[in-house]
């Protein structure tokens, strides 16, 4: 570790040589530690910074550090070790961006190729149901052409200040620019999540002297992916996707909710992949049945079928013959053409169209992931642009406002700083962490989460360390050096642990079993959305059969077109109004709008008929009940007759209710030749007790024997 011109240069970072193109790029994000303070205040909120670069001879030199007798910082020492922030002075008027129209002008060849490879994987999964084919990740591990060099990951000192404050962001960018200049680099790319990116971009529009022309900001790929997942969950979750993952027993209900909110990254990708795999198989079943009936033959020609079998065997054995794969991609165009004709017929059903749009949405998610893991910058920009309609439809207004800004910045970078754009095109917008040539690059913001943030929050990090503010501060300001030591210790003791990781046989079998669970549930108990004979013309929830009204149906089947028009209108309006004018949250109506919830005035309890229905189904399966008997009763916690159709409680008076009940009862019939009489003694006694002053007089009158 050394300092040059008051700039900290971490271990492993080398001087930049333009001919080598070994430029650095960085990522910044928040580091939050929610300590258990008494009042919940005073918790740690800092700015974490990480730098990435191709390996080389380090510039830094390690100096001997002598042990201090002190074990914690005194109160007087706190300010001396805390980095001071550079104050950012806001201009009187917020700066406005240059007017532009959102667009992407890149080579789409690899992006279109990615769609075909996804189709090939779905077809190979379909024809290999007896012996499970490779998972999506393993499949791409084989066909990937990733040649990106492994990057060094170096930690910078934390900024012990709230990460979303302007001063903190401004200081972080200045420090990274100074580091780049110390390494002979004139321009640096900095990755951040939307909360930091938006404020950093506002600072850059103000053109501060220390930063102007020296920084390009990039939106974090991991956060963009999570936003897309949350948008897919919003649009399709209540239409049956949530039930598909929960009622089949694949995921717990609360976990599924978090997944569809974009909170659990890996788990949500697996869940969406399982659902898409199952729905694709149902689609291909219906498609091939339709083709055989309409064309008196099978869609797969002998040549294509043989090539698919050959490629299938090669991929399973992790042997990749690029020639065979390209021939298959060319021949599968016949399959695509016939499938397009089938889809044109199926789209007459709104339910069919809705669920095919789900398959397309997950296909977009796969293309975004492949662009990151393969380091394909052009495909990354295309996938980000194509995600805009989903983000807008789900009401994620900040993304729909700032994503076009990010895309325009990348377009301007190509003309203003071409060498840095070429640096990103070579795959340096992502980070490669292992040495093997596999499908394993990660977005820069994810690399930060998996490095400094994970190290700091692990059991060997700050967790369980100390609650003393001075001790915590000492740990915080030295964490970047400790992280470097920890990495070198792992390398020295464990060696190279960067091997190709494949999904094991147990995981592969479980994935296949979960896919078949979804398929069997849809075919046996629900409505198959891709069956031309049974798919309804209207849009329904395939699990509950609930029908939505025409306005919601139109929203859910045409949201891609309407959202793009909305985006164009929004950016045309920015020509005349301020960019900073808040956007109206105008997300589309979904199946959630059809849920009727009645609230009781007494306890505020909610009655959800769909929730009751799910509970009944689960109880029936676990206790082997007769569903035909159970479903003959009302699926509510109270009689539905007490409520109107809109869920509000009926307002009646007792006398009117009594008359209505009496109208359904038979008249009293007098009986003849009584054999016995039952007398309610207590009732007789109570009826006459008011006539007497005390119980003694009542007893004498009622039970005294005649003389």
C-alpha positions as CSV (number, residue, x, y, z in Angstrom):
1,X,0.0,0.0,0.0
2,X,1.4,3.4,-0.9
3,X,0.4,7.0,-1.4
4,X,1.3,9.0,-4.4
5,X,0.2,12.7,-4.5
6,X,-2.1,11.9,-1.6
7,X,-3.9,9.3,-3.7
8,X,-4.3,5.8,-2.3
9,X,-3.3,3.1,-4.8
10,X,-4.4,-0.3,-3.6
11,X,-2.4,-3.5,-4.0
12,X,-2.8,-5.2,-7.4
13,X,-3.5,-2.0,-9.3
14,X,-0.9,-1.2,-12.0
15,X,-0.1,1.8,-14.1
16,X,-2.3,2.1,-17.2
17,X,-0.6,1.6,-20.6
18,X,-2.8,2.7,-23.5
19,X,-1.3,0.1,-25.8
20,X,-2.4,-2.7,-23.4
21,X,-5.8,-1.1,-22.7
22,X,-5.6,-2.1,-19.1
23,X,-7.8,0.7,-17.9
24,X,-9.4,0.7,-14.5
25,X,-13.2,0.9,-13.9
26,X,-14.9,1.2,-10.6
27,X,-18.2,0.5,-8.7
28,X,-19.6,2.3,-5.8
29,X,-22.5,1.3,-3.6
30,X,-23.9,1.7,-0.1
31,X,-22.6,-0.4,2.8
32,X,-25.3,-0.5,5.5
33,X,-24.9,-2.1,8.9
34,X,-28.0,-2.1,11.0
35,X,-26.5,-2.4,14.4
36,X,-28.9,-3.1,17.3
37,X,-28.9,0.4,18.9
38,X,-31.4,1.2,21.6
39,X,-33.2,3.9,19.6
40,X,-32.5,2.5,16.1
41,X,-30.4,5.6,15.3
42,X,-26.7,6.0,14.6
43,X,-26.4,2.9,12.5
44,X,-23.5,2.6,10.0
45,X,-24.2,3.9,6.4
46,X,-21.1,4.2,4.4
47,X,-19.9,4.3,0.8
48,X,-18.1,1.2,-0.4
49,X,-15.7,1.6,-3.4
50,X,-14.1,-1.2,-5.5
51,X,-11.7,-0.9,-8.5
52,X,-11.3,-3.5,-11.2
53,X,-8.3,-4.0,-13.5
54,X,-6.5,-6.7,-15.5
55,X,-3.6,-8.1,-13.5
56,X,-0.1,-6.8,-13.8
57,X,2.9,-5.7,-11.7
58,X,1.6,-3.8,-8.7
59,X,2.7,-0.2,-8.1
60,X,2.0,-0.3,-4.4
61,X,4.7,-1.3,-1.9
62,X,4.0,-2.7,1.5
63,X,5.6,-0.9,4.5
64,X,6.2,-2.5,7.8
65,X,3.4,-1.6,10.3
66,X,4.3,-1.7,14.0
67,X,1.8,-2.9,16.5
68,X,0.2,-0.1,18.6
69,X,-0.4,-0.5,22.3
70,X,-3.9,1.0,21.9
71,X,-6.8,-1.4,21.1
72,X,-9.4,1.2,20.1
73,X,-9.5,4.8,18.9
74,X,-10.2,7.5,21.4
75,X,-12.9,10.0,20.9
76,X,-10.3,12.6,19.9
77,X,-8.9,10.3,17.2
78,X,-12.2,9.7,15.5
79,X,-12.1,12.9,13.3
80,X,-8.4,12.4,12.5
81,X,-9.0,9.0,10.8
82,X,-12.3,9.9,9.1
83,X,-11.9,11.2,5.6
84,X,-13.3,14.7,5.1
85,X,-15.8,15.1,2.3
86,X,-15.6,17.6,-0.5
87,X,-18.6,19.8,-0.4
88,X,-20.8,19.9,-3.5
89,X,-22.5,23.2,-4.0
90,X,-25.8,22.9,-5.8
91,X,-26.5,25.5,-8.5
92,X,-29.5,27.8,-8.1
93,X,-31.3,26.0,-10.9
94,X,-31.1,22.2,-11.4
95,X,-29.2,21.4,-14.6
96,X,-31.2,20.0,-17.5
97,X,-30.0,17.2,-19.8
98,X,-29.5,17.7,-23.5
99,X,-32.7,16.8,-25.3
100,X,-32.7,13.5,-27.2
101,X,-34.9,10.6,-28.3
102,X,-34.3,7.2,-26.6
103,X,-32.7,4.7,-29.1
104,X,-30.0,2.1,-29.4
105,X,-27.6,2.1,-32.4
106,X,-25.5,-1.0,-32.0
107,X,-24.8,-4.3,-33.7
108,X,-27.8,-6.6,-32.9
109,X,-26.3,-9.7,-34.5
110,X,-25.3,-11.4,-31.2
111,X,-28.5,-10.2,-29.6
112,X,-30.6,-11.9,-32.2
113,X,-28.4,-15.0,-32.1
114,X,-29.1,-15.1,-28.3
115,X,-32.8,-15.5,-28.9
116,X,-32.1,-18.5,-31.2
117,X,-29.9,-20.2,-28.7
118,X,-32.6,-19.8,-26.1
119,X,-35.1,-21.5,-28.4
120,X,-32.6,-24.3,-29.1
121,X,-32.3,-24.9,-25.3
122,X,-36.1,-25.0,-24.9
123,X,-36.4,-27.5,-27.7
124,X,-33.6,-29.7,-26.4
125,X,-35.2,-29.6,-23.0
126,X,-38.5,-30.7,-24.6
127,X,-37.1,-33.6,-26.5
128,X,-35.1,-34.9,-23.5
129,X,-37.7,-35.2,-20.9
130,X,-36.8,-38.8,-20.1
131,X,-33.2,-38.0,-19.3
132,X,-32.9,-34.3,-18.2
133,X,-30.9,-32.1,-20.5
134,X,-28.4,-29.5,-19.2
135,X,-29.6,-26.6,-17.2
136,X,-29.7,-23.1,-18.9
137,X,-26.4,-22.1,-17.2
138,X,-24.6,-25.4,-18.1
139,X,-25.8,-25.2,-21.6
140,X,-24.3,-21.7,-22.0
141,X,-21.1,-22.8,-20.3
142,X,-20.6,-25.0,-23.3
143,X,-21.5,-22.7,-26.1
144,X,-20.0,-19.5,-24.5
145,X,-17.1,-17.8,-26.3
146,X,-16.1,-15.7,-23.3
147,X,-12.4,-14.7,-23.6
148,X,-12.4,-11.9,-21.1
149,X,-9.3,-11.7,-18.9
150,X,-9.7,-12.2,-15.1
151,X,-9.8,-8.9,-13.3
152,X,-8.0,-7.9,-10.1
153,X,-10.5,-6.6,-7.5
154,X,-9.1,-4.0,-5.2
155,X,-10.8,-2.3,-2.2
156,X,-10.7,1.4,-1.6
157,X,-11.2,3.0,1.9
158,X,-14.8,3.4,2.9
159,X,-16.3,6.9,3.0
160,X,-18.0,7.0,6.4
161,X,-20.9,9.1,5.4
162,X,-24.5,8.5,4.0
163,X,-23.9,7.1,0.5
164,X,-26.8,8.9,-1.2
165,X,-25.8,12.4,-0.1
166,X,-24.5,14.7,-2.8
167,X,-21.3,15.4,-0.8
168,X,-20.5,11.7,-0.4
169,X,-21.1,10.9,-4.1
170,X,-19.1,13.9,-5.2
171,X,-16.2,13.0,-3.0
172,X,-16.2,9.4,-4.2
173,X,-16.1,10.4,-7.9
174,X,-13.3,12.9,-7.2
175,X,-11.2,10.2,-5.4
176,X,-11.7,7.7,-8.3
177,X,-10.8,10.4,-10.9
178,X,-7.6,11.2,-8.9
179,X,-6.8,7.5,-8.7
180,X,-7.2,7.2,-12.5
181,X,-5.0,10.2,-13.1
182,X,-2.3,8.9,-10.8
183,X,-2.3,5.7,-13.0
184,X,-2.0,7.8,-16.2
185,X,-5.7,7.3,-17.2
186,X,-7.7,10.4,-18.3
187,X,-11.3,8.9,-18.2
188,X,-13.0,6.4,-15.9
189,X,-16.2,4.4,-16.0
190,X,-18.1,4.3,-12.6
191,X,-21.0,1.9,-12.0
192,X,-23.7,2.6,-9.4
193,X,-27.3,1.7,-8.6
194,X,-30.1,4.0,-9.6
195,X,-30.2,5.9,-6.3
196,X,-26.6,6.9,-6.6
197,X,-26.5,7.1,-10.4
198,X,-29.3,9.7,-10.6
199,X,-27.6,12.1,-8.2
200,X,-24.2,11.5,-9.7
201,X,-25.6,12.2,-13.2
202,X,-27.1,15.5,-11.9
203,X,-23.7,16.4,-10.5
204,X,-22.1,15.7,-13.9
205,X,-24.7,17.8,-15.8
206,X,-23.5,20.7,-13.6
207,X,-20.0,20.2,-15.1
208,X,-17.8,20.6,-12.0
209,X,-14.2,21.4,-12.9
210,X,-12.8,18.4,-11.1
211,X,-15.0,15.9,-13.0
212,X,-16.0,17.4,-16.3
213,X,-15.1,15.2,-19.2
214,X,-13.4,12.6,-16.9
215,X,-16.3,10.4,-15.8
216,X,-18.8,8.1,-17.5
217,X,-21.5,6.7,-15.3
218,X,-23.0,3.2,-15.8
219,X,-26.2,1.8,-14.4
220,X,-25.6,-1.4,-12.4
221,X,-26.5,-4.5,-14.3
222,X,-27.5,-6.5,-11.2
223,X,-30.0,-3.8,-10.1
224,X,-31.4,-3.5,-13.7
225,X,-31.9,-7.3,-13.7
226,X,-33.7,-7.1,-10.3
227,X,-35.9,-4.3,-11.6
228,X,-36.9,-6.4,-14.7
229,X,-37.6,-9.4,-12.5
230,X,-39.9,-7.3,-10.2
231,X,-41.7,-6.0,-13.3
232,X,-42.3,-9.5,-14.6
233,X,-43.6,-10.4,-11.2
234,X,-45.9,-7.5,-11.1
235,X,-47.4,-8.2,-14.5
236,X,-47.7,-12.0,-14.3
237,X,-47.7,-12.8,-10.6
238,X,-51.4,-12.5,-9.9
239,X,-52.3,-14.0,-13.2
240,X,-51.2,-17.5,-12.0
241,X,-47.4,-17.3,-11.8
242,X,-47.4,-17.0,-8.0
243,X,-49.8,-20.0,-7.7
244,X,-47.7,-21.9,-10.2
245,X,-44.6,-21.7,-7.9
246,X,-46.4,-22.0,-4.5
247,X,-49.3,-24.5,-5.0
248,X,-47.0,-27.0,-6.6
249,X,-44.8,-27.0,-3.5
250,X,-41.7,-25.6,-5.2
251,X,-41.4,-22.5,-3.2
252,X,-42.8,-21.2,0.1
253,X,-45.4,-18.5,-0.2
254,X,-43.4,-15.7,1.4
255,X,-40.2,-16.7,-0.5
256,X,-42.2,-16.5,-3.7
257,X,-43.5,-13.0,-2.9
258,X,-39.9,-11.8,-2.3
259,X,-38.8,-13.5,-5.5
260,X,-41.4,-11.8,-7.6
261,X,-40.6,-8.5,-6.0
262,X,-37.0,-8.9,-7.3
263,X,-35.5,-9.3,-3.9
264,X,-33.9,-12.8,-4.1
265,X,-31.7,-12.7,-7.2
266,X,-30.6,-16.3,-7.8
267,X,-33.8,-17.9,-6.5
268,X,-36.1,-15.7,-8.6
269,X,-34.1,-16.5,-11.8
270,X,-34.4,-20.2,-11.1
271,X,-38.1,-19.9,-10.4
272,X,-38.8,-18.0,-13.6
273,X,-36.7,-20.5,-15.6
274,X,-38.6,-23.5,-14.2
275,X,-42.0,-21.8,-15.1
276,X,-40.8,-21.0,-18.6
277,X,-39.4,-24.5,-19.2
278,X,-42.8,-26.0,-18.1
279,X,-44.9,-23.6,-20.2
280,X,-42.6,-24.1,-23.2
281,X,-43.1,-27.9,-23.1
282,X,-46.9,-27.4,-22.9
283,X,-46.6,-25.0,-25.9
284,X,-44.6,-27.4,-28.0
285,X,-47.0,-30.2,-27.1
286,X,-49.9,-28.2,-28.5
287,X,-47.9,-26.9,-31.4
288,X,-46.8,-30.4,-32.6
289,X,-50.3,-31.8,-32.2
290,X,-51.7,-28.9,-34.3
291,X,-48.9,-29.3,-37.0
292,X,-49.5,-33.0,-37.4
293,X,-53.3,-32.5,-37.8
294,X,-52.9,-29.6,-40.2
295,X,-49.9,-30.8,-42.3
296,X,-50.2,-34.6,-41.9
297,X,-46.6,-34.9,-40.8
298,X,-44.0,-33.9,-38.2
299,X,-42.3,-30.6,-38.0
300,X,-38.8,-32.0,-37.4
301,X,-37.2,-33.1,-40.7
302,X,-34.9,-36.1,-40.5
303,X,-31.9,-34.0,-41.0
304,X,-32.8,-31.5,-38.3
305,X,-33.8,-34.3,-35.9
306,X,-30.4,-36.1,-36.5
307,X,-28.5,-32.9,-36.0
308,X,-30.4,-32.1,-32.8
309,X,-29.6,-35.6,-31.5
310,X,-25.9,-35.1,-32.3
311,X,-25.7,-31.6,-30.7
312,X,-27.7,-33.0,-27.7
313,X,-25.1,-35.7,-27.1
314,X,-22.2,-33.3,-27.6
315,X,-23.6,-30.7,-25.2
316,X,-24.3,-33.3,-22.5
317,X,-20.7,-34.5,-22.7
318,X,-19.4,-30.9,-22.7
319,X,-18.0,-31.2,-26.2
320,X,-18.9,-28.4,-28.5
321,X,-18.9,-28.8,-32.2
322,X,-19.6,-25.3,-33.5
323,X,-20.2,-26.5,-37.1
324,X,-23.1,-28.8,-36.0
325,X,-24.5,-26.1,-33.8
326,X,-24.6,-23.6,-36.6
327,X,-26.2,-26.1,-39.0
328,X,-28.9,-26.7,-36.4
329,X,-29.5,-23.0,-35.9
330,X,-30.0,-22.6,-39.6
331,X,-32.3,-25.7,-39.9
332,X,-34.4,-24.7,-36.9
333,X,-35.7,-21.7,-38.9
334,X,-38.3,-24.2,-40.4
335,X,-39.4,-24.9,-36.9
336,X,-39.6,-21.1,-36.1
337,X,-41.7,-20.5,-39.2
338,X,-44.3,-23.1,-38.4
339,X,-44.3,-22.0,-34.8
340,X,-45.1,-18.4,-35.9
341,X,-48.1,-19.7,-37.8
342,X,-49.3,-21.6,-34.8
343,X,-48.9,-18.5,-32.6
344,X,-51.0,-16.4,-35.0
345,X,-53.9,-18.8,-34.4
346,X,-53.3,-19.1,-30.7
347,X,-53.3,-15.3,-30.2
348,X,-57.0,-15.2,-30.8
349,X,-57.1,-16.4,-27.1
350,X,-56.2,-13.6,-24.7
351,X,-55.0,-16.2,-22.2
352,X,-52.7,-17.8,-24.8
353,X,-51.3,-14.4,-25.8
354,X,-50.8,-13.4,-22.1
355,X,-48.8,-16.5,-21.2
356,X,-46.7,-16.4,-24.4
357,X,-45.8,-12.8,-23.5
358,X,-44.5,-14.3,-20.2
359,X,-42.2,-16.7,-22.1
360,X,-40.9,-13.7,-24.1
361,X,-40.3,-11.7,-20.9
362,X,-38.2,-14.4,-19.4
363,X,-36.4,-14.8,-22.8
364,X,-35.5,-11.1,-22.4
365,X,-34.2,-11.8,-18.9
366,X,-32.0,-14.6,-20.2
367,X,-30.7,-12.3,-23.0
368,X,-29.8,-9.7,-20.3
369,X,-28.1,-12.3,-18.2
370,X,-26.2,-13.8,-21.2
371,X,-25.0,-10.3,-22.2
372,X,-23.5,-9.8,-18.8
373,X,-22.0,-13.3,-18.3
374,X,-20.5,-13.3,-21.9
375,X,-19.4,-9.6,-21.6
376,X,-21.3,-8.7,-24.8
377,X,-21.8,-4.9,-24.5
378,X,-23.9,-4.4,-27.6
379,X,-26.4,-7.1,-26.4
380,X,-26.4,-5.5,-23.0
381,X,-27.5,-2.2,-24.4
382,X,-30.2,-3.9,-26.5
383,X,-31.6,-5.9,-23.6
384,X,-31.7,-2.8,-21.4
385,X,-33.6,-0.9,-24.1
386,X,-36.0,-3.8,-24.6
387,X,-36.7,-3.9,-20.9
388,X,-38.1,-0.3,-20.9
389,X,-41.7,-1.3,-21.7
390,X,-41.8,-3.8,-18.8
391,X,-40.3,-1.2,-16.4
392,X,-42.9,1.4,-17.5
393,X,-45.8,-1.0,-17.4
394,X,-44.9,-2.0,-13.8
395,X,-44.9,1.7,-12.7
396,X,-41.1,1.9,-12.1
397,X,-41.0,5.5,-13.2
398,X,-37.4,6.3,-12.1
399,X,-36.1,3.5,-14.3
400,X,-38.2,4.6,-17.3
401,X,-36.8,8.1,-16.8
402,X,-33.1,7.3,-16.2
403,X,-32.6,4.2,-18.5
404,X,-32.9,6.4,-21.6
405,X,-30.3,8.8,-20.1
406,X,-27.9,5.9,-19.6
407,X,-28.4,4.6,-23.1
408,X,-27.8,8.1,-24.5
409,X,-24.6,8.4,-22.4
410,X,-23.3,5.2,-24.0
411,X,-24.1,6.5,-27.5
412,X,-22.3,9.8,-26.7
413,X,-19.3,8.0,-25.2
414,X,-18.8,6.2,-28.6
415,X,-18.1,9.6,-30.3
416,X,-16.6,11.6,-27.4
417,X,-14.3,9.0,-25.8
418,X,-14.0,6.2,-28.4
419,X,-11.2,4.4,-26.7
420,X,-13.2,4.0,-23.5
421,X,-16.2,2.8,-25.5
422,X,-14.0,0.2,-27.1
423,X,-12.8,-0.8,-23.7
424,X,-16.4,-1.5,-22.7
425,X,-17.0,-3.4,-26.0
426,X,-14.2,-5.7,-25.1
427,X,-16.3,-6.8,-22.1
428,X,-14.9,-4.5,-19.4
429,X,-18.4,-3.3,-18.3
430,X,-18.5,-6.6,-16.3
431,X,-16.0,-8.4,-14.1
432,X,-14.6,-11.9,-14.6
433,X,-13.6,-13.4,-11.3
434,X,-12.3,-16.9,-12.2
435,X,-9.7,-18.1,-14.7
436,X,-11.6,-20.8,-16.6
437,X,-13.2,-20.0,-20.0
438,X,-16.8,-20.3,-18.9
439,X,-20.0,-18.4,-18.7
440,X,-19.2,-16.6,-15.5
441,X,-18.8,-12.8,-15.7
442,X,-20.9,-10.7,-13.3
443,X,-22.0,-7.1,-13.4
444,X,-19.8,-4.6,-11.7
445,X,-22.3,-3.8,-8.9
446,X,-22.7,-7.5,-8.2
447,X,-18.9,-7.9,-8.1
448,X,-18.9,-5.2,-5.4
449,X,-21.6,-7.1,-3.4
450,X,-19.8,-10.4,-3.7
451,X,-16.4,-8.9,-2.6
452,X,-16.2,-6.0,-0.2
453,X,-19.8,-6.0,1.1
454,X,-19.9,-9.8,1.6
455,X,-16.5,-9.8,3.3
456,X,-17.6,-7.1,5.6
457,X,-20.9,-8.7,6.6
458,X,-19.6,-12.2,7.1
459,X,-18.9,-13.8,10.4
460,X,-15.2,-12.9,10.0
461,X,-16.2,-9.3,9.2
462,X,-17.9,-6.8,11.4
463,X,-20.6,-9.2,12.5
464,X,-20.0,-10.1,16.2
465,X,-16.9,-7.8,16.2
466,X,-17.9,-5.0,18.6
467,X,-20.6,-2.4,19.3
468,X,-18.1,0.3,20.5
469,X,-18.2,3.2,18.0
470,X,-14.5,3.8,18.1
471,X,-13.7,0.1,17.6
472,X,-16.2,-0.1,14.7
473,X,-14.7,3.0,13.1
474,X,-11.2,1.5,13.3
475,X,-12.4,-1.6,11.6
476,X,-14.2,0.5,8.9
477,X,-11.2,2.6,8.0
478,X,-8.8,-0.4,7.7
479,X,-11.2,-2.8,6.0
480,X,-9.7,-2.3,2.5
481,X,-6.3,-3.5,3.8
482,X,-7.8,-6.4,5.7
483,X,-9.7,-7.5,2.6
484,X,-6.5,-7.5,0.5
485,X,-4.8,-9.6,3.2
486,X,-7.7,-12.0,3.4
487,X,-7.7,-12.5,-0.4
488,X,-4.0,-13.3,-0.5
489,X,-4.3,-15.6,2.5
490,X,-7.1,-17.6,0.7
491,X,-5.0,-17.8,-2.5
492,X,-1.9,-19.0,-0.5
493,X,-3.8,-21.7,1.5
494,X,-6.5,-22.9,-0.9
495,X,-4.8,-22.4,-4.3
496,X,-6.8,-21.9,-7.5
497,X,-10.4,-22.7,-6.8
498,X,-11.7,-21.5,-10.1
499,X,-13.1,-24.6,-11.7
500,X,-16.1,-25.0,-14.0
501,X,-19.1,-25.4,-11.8
502,X,-21.9,-27.6,-13.1
503,X,-25.3,-28.2,-11.7
504,X,-25.0,-31.6,-10.0
505,X,-27.1,-34.6,-10.8
506,X,-29.2,-34.1,-7.7
507,X,-30.0,-30.5,-8.6
508,X,-30.7,-31.5,-12.2
509,X,-33.1,-34.1,-11.1
510,X,-34.8,-31.7,-8.8
511,X,-35.2,-29.1,-11.5
512,X,-36.8,-31.7,-13.8
513,X,-39.1,-32.9,-11.1
514,X,-40.2,-29.3,-10.4
515,X,-40.9,-28.7,-14.1
516,X,-43.0,-31.8,-14.3
517,X,-44.9,-30.7,-11.1
518,X,-45.9,-27.5,-12.8
519,X,-46.9,-29.3,-16.0
520,X,-49.0,-31.9,-14.3
521,X,-50.7,-29.3,-12.1
522,X,-51.7,-27.2,-15.1
523,X,-52.8,-30.2,-17.2
524,X,-54.8,-32.0,-14.5
525,X,-56.2,-29.2,-12.3
526,X,-55.9,-25.9,-14.1
527,X,-56.4,-24.4,-17.5
528,X,-53.7,-25.1,-20.1
529,X,-53.2,-21.7,-21.7
530,X,-51.7,-23.2,-24.9
531,X,-54.3,-25.8,-25.7
532,X,-56.3,-24.5,-28.7
533,X,-59.3,-26.6,-27.7
534,X,-59.6,-25.4,-24.1
535,X,-57.9,-22.0,-24.0
536,X,-60.7,-19.4,-23.4
537,X,-61.0,-16.4,-25.7
538,X,-61.1,-14.1,-22.7
539,X,-58.2,-13.6,-20.3
540,X,-58.5,-15.7,-17.1
541,X,-56.4,-16.7,-14.2
542,X,-55.3,-20.3,-15.2
543,X,-55.3,-21.3,-11.5
544,X,-58.6,-20.0,-10.2
545,X,-60.5,-19.4,-13.5
546,X,-61.2,-15.8,-12.6
547,X,-62.1,-13.7,-15.6
548,X,-60.9,-10.1,-15.8
549,X,-62.9,-7.3,-17.5
550,X,-62.1,-6.1,-21.0
551,X,-60.1,-3.0,-19.9
552,X,-57.7,-5.1,-17.8
553,X,-57.5,-7.7,-20.6
554,X,-56.5,-5.0,-23.0
555,X,-53.8,-3.7,-20.6
556,X,-52.2,-7.1,-20.1
557,X,-52.2,-8.2,-23.7
558,X,-51.0,-4.9,-25.3
559,X,-48.8,-3.4,-22.6
560,X,-45.6,-3.6,-24.7
561,X,-47.0,-1.3,-27.4
562,X,-48.7,1.1,-25.1
563,X,-45.7,1.4,-22.8
564,X,-43.4,2.2,-25.7
565,X,-45.8,4.9,-26.9
566,X,-45.9,6.2,-23.3
567,X,-42.1,6.4,-23.3
568,X,-42.0,8.3,-26.5
569,X,-44.7,10.7,-25.3
570,X,-42.8,11.2,-22.1
571,X,-39.6,12.1,-23.8
572,X,-41.3,14.4,-26.3
573,X,-42.8,16.2,-23.3
574,X,-39.3,16.8,-21.9
575,X,-38.7,19.0,-24.9
576,X,-41.1,21.5,-23.3
577,X,-41.1,20.8,-19.6
578,X,-38.4,20.2,-17.0
579,X,-36.7,16.8,-16.8
580,X,-37.2,17.0,-13.0
581,X,-40.9,17.2,-13.1
582,X,-42.3,14.1,-11.3
583,X,-43.9,11.5,-13.5
584,X,-47.3,10.3,-12.7
585,X,-47.3,6.7,-11.6
586,X,-49.4,5.0,-14.3
587,X,-48.8,1.3,-14.0
588,X,-51.1,-1.0,-15.8
589,X,-54.0,-2.7,-14.0
590,X,-53.4,-6.4,-13.4
591,X,-55.3,-9.4,-12.0
592,X,-54.7,-7.8,-8.6
593,X,-57.4,-5.3,-9.4
594,X,-60.0,-8.0,-9.5
595,X,-59.4,-9.1,-6.0
596,X,-62.4,-8.1,-3.8
597,X,-61.4,-7.4,-0.2
598,X,-64.0,-6.7,2.5
599,X,-62.9,-4.9,5.6
600,X,-64.9,-5.4,8.8
601,X,-65.4,-2.2,10.8
602,X,-64.8,-3.8,14.1
603,X,-61.4,-5.5,13.8
604,X,-60.2,-4.4,10.3
605,X,-59.9,-8.0,9.2
606,X,-59.7,-8.9,5.5
607,X,-61.6,-11.6,3.7
608,X,-59.9,-12.9,0.6
609,X,-61.8,-15.6,-1.2
610,X,-58.8,-16.6,-3.3
611,X,-56.7,-17.1,-0.2
612,X,-59.4,-19.2,1.3
613,X,-59.5,-21.2,-1.9
614,X,-55.7,-21.9,-1.7
615,X,-56.0,-23.0,1.9
616,X,-58.8,-25.4,1.1
617,X,-56.8,-26.9,-1.8
618,X,-53.7,-27.4,0.4
619,X,-55.8,-28.9,3.2
620,X,-57.5,-31.3,0.9
621,X,-54.2,-32.5,-0.5
622,X,-52.6,-33.1,2.9
623,X,-55.6,-34.7,4.5
624,X,-57.0,-36.7,1.5
625,X,-60.4,-34.9,1.5
626,X,-63.1,-35.1,-1.1
627,X,-62.8,-31.8,-3.0
628,X,-66.3,-32.2,-4.6
629,X,-67.8,-32.2,-1.1
630,X,-65.6,-29.3,0.2
631,X,-66.3,-27.1,-2.8
632,X,-70.1,-27.5,-2.3
633,X,-69.8,-24.9,0.5
634,X,-69.0,-21.2,0.3
635,X,-65.3,-20.5,0.4
636,X,-65.5,-17.7,2.9
637,X,-64.9,-17.3,6.5
638,X,-68.5,-15.9,6.9
639,X,-71.6,-16.5,4.8
640,X,-71.3,-14.7,1.5
641,X,-75.0,-13.9,1.6
642,X,-74.1,-11.1,4.1
643,X,-72.2,-9.2,1.5
644,X,-72.9,-7.5,-1.8
645,X,-71.2,-8.4,-5.0
646,X,-68.6,-5.6,-4.5
647,X,-67.6,-7.0,-1.1
648,X,-69.4,-4.4,1.0
649,X,-71.5,-5.6,4.0
650,X,-75.3,-5.7,3.4
651,X,-77.2,-3.3,5.6
652,X,-80.5,-4.6,7.0
653,X,-82.6,-4.4,10.1
654,X,-83.4,-7.4,12.3
655,X,-87.2,-7.3,11.7
656,X,-86.7,-7.4,7.9
657,X,-84.2,-10.2,8.2
658,X,-86.6,-12.1,10.4
659,X,-89.4,-11.8,7.9
660,X,-87.1,-13.0,5.1
661,X,-86.1,-16.0,7.2
662,X,-89.7,-16.8,8.1
663,X,-90.7,-16.9,4.4
664,X,-88.4,-19.9,4.0
665,X,-89.9,-21.9,6.9
666,X,-93.0,-24.0,7.0
667,X,-96.1,-23.2,9.1
668,X,-96.6,-24.9,12.5
669,X,-98.7,-28.0,12.3
670,X,-101.1,-28.9,15.1
671,X,-100.6,-32.5,16.3
672,X,-103.4,-34.7,17.4
673,X,-103.5,-37.6,19.9
674,X,-100.5,-36.4,22.0
675,X,-98.7,-39.2,23.8
676,X,-96.6,-36.9,25.9
677,X,-96.0,-33.3,26.8
678,X,-92.7,-31.7,27.6
679,X,-92.9,-28.6,29.8
680,X,-90.0,-26.1,30.2
681,X,-90.3,-25.4,33.9
682,X,-87.7,-22.8,34.0
683,X,-89.4,-20.8,31.3
684,X,-92.7,-20.9,33.2
685,X,-91.1,-19.8,36.3
686,X,-89.3,-16.9,34.7
687,X,-92.5,-15.8,33.0
688,X,-94.4,-15.1,36.2
689,X,-91.7,-14.1,38.6
690,X,-92.4,-10.3,38.2
691,X,-95.8,-10.8,40.0
692,X,-94.3,-11.6,43.4
693,X,-92.2,-9.5,45.7
694,X,-89.8,-12.3,46.7
695,X,-88.9,-15.9,45.8
696,X,-90.8,-17.3,48.8
697,X,-94.1,-15.9,47.6
698,X,-93.4,-17.3,44.1
699,X,-92.6,-20.7,45.6
700,X,-95.7,-20.9,47.7
701,X,-97.9,-19.8,44.8
702,X,-96.4,-22.3,42.4
703,X,-95.7,-25.4,44.4
704,X,-98.0,-25.3,47.4
705,X,-100.1,-28.5,47.7
706,X,-103.9,-28.2,48.1
707,X,-105.3,-28.9,51.6
